[in-house]
């Protein structure tokens, strides 16, 4: 099973907190989870993102904020079963 987590974000702190909570939320192997992000924040804010889990964060797009469009872009790139 492969899990794709799709996130639209512009806040490093919230994205970092999400990464940290994944540690206790699943016991899937790192290669079974992809965390795809549509980043809408600044370059400086992006540099503040901290990955606390073994699941890497991949900034998959940097399009202007439009939730539906951003999520659809991520969904096209997702390789997960769920």
C-alpha positions in Angstrom: 0.0 0.0 0.0 1.2 3.5 -0.8 -0.3 6.6 0.8 -0.2 10.0 -0.8 -0.8 13.0 1.5 -1.8 16.2 -0.4 -1.3 19.5 1.4 -1.9 23.1 0.3 0.2 25.4 2.6 1.9 28.7 3.0 2.9 28.4 6.6 6.1 26.6 7.6 5.1 26.1 11.2 1.9 24.3 10.3 3.6 22.1 7.7 6.4 21.3 10.1 3.8 20.4 12.8 2.0 18.1 10.3 5.3 16.3 9.6 5.9 15.8 13.3 2.4 14.4 13.9 2.9 11.8 11.2 5.4 10.0 13.4 2.6 8.8 15.7 -0.1 8.6 13.1 1.1 5.8 11.0 3.7 3.0 11.1 4.1 2.8 7.4 7.6 2.6 6.0 9.1 5.8 4.6 8.9 4.5 1.1 5.2 3.9 1.5 4.3 7.5 2.2 4.6 10.6 0.0 3.8 14.1 1.4 3.1 16.4 -1.6 2.8 20.1 -1.0 1.4 22.9 -3.1 3.5 25.8 -1.6 1.9 29.2 -1.5 4.2 30.9 0.9 7.3 33.0 0.5 10.8 31.7 -0.2 11.9 32.7 3.3 9.0 30.9 4.9 9.8 27.8 2.8 13.3 27.7 4.2 11.8 27.4 7.7 10.1 24.0 7.0 11.4 21.3 9.3 10.8 17.6 8.5 10.5 15.7 11.8 9.5 12.4 10.5 11.0 9.9 8.1 8.4 10.9 5.5 10.0 13.6 3.3 8.1 16.7 2.3 8.2 17.4 -1.4 7.2 20.8 -2.7 5.4 19.6 -5.8 4.1 22.9 -7.0 4.3 26.6 -6.3 1.2 27.9 -8.0 -0.8 30.9 -6.7 -3.4 29.9 -4.1 -6.6 28.3 -5.5 -7.4 25.3 -3.3 -9.2 23.2 -5.9 -6.7 23.8 -8.6 -3.7 23.3 -6.2 -5.1 19.9 -5.0 -5.9 18.8 -8.5 -2.3 19.5 -9.5 -1.0 17.5 -6.6 -3.5 14.6 -7.3 -2.1 14.3 -10.9 1.4 13.8 -9.4 0.4 11.4 -6.6 1.5 7.8 -6.9 -0.3 6.4 -3.9 -3.1 3.9 -3.8 -4.9 6.1 -1.2 
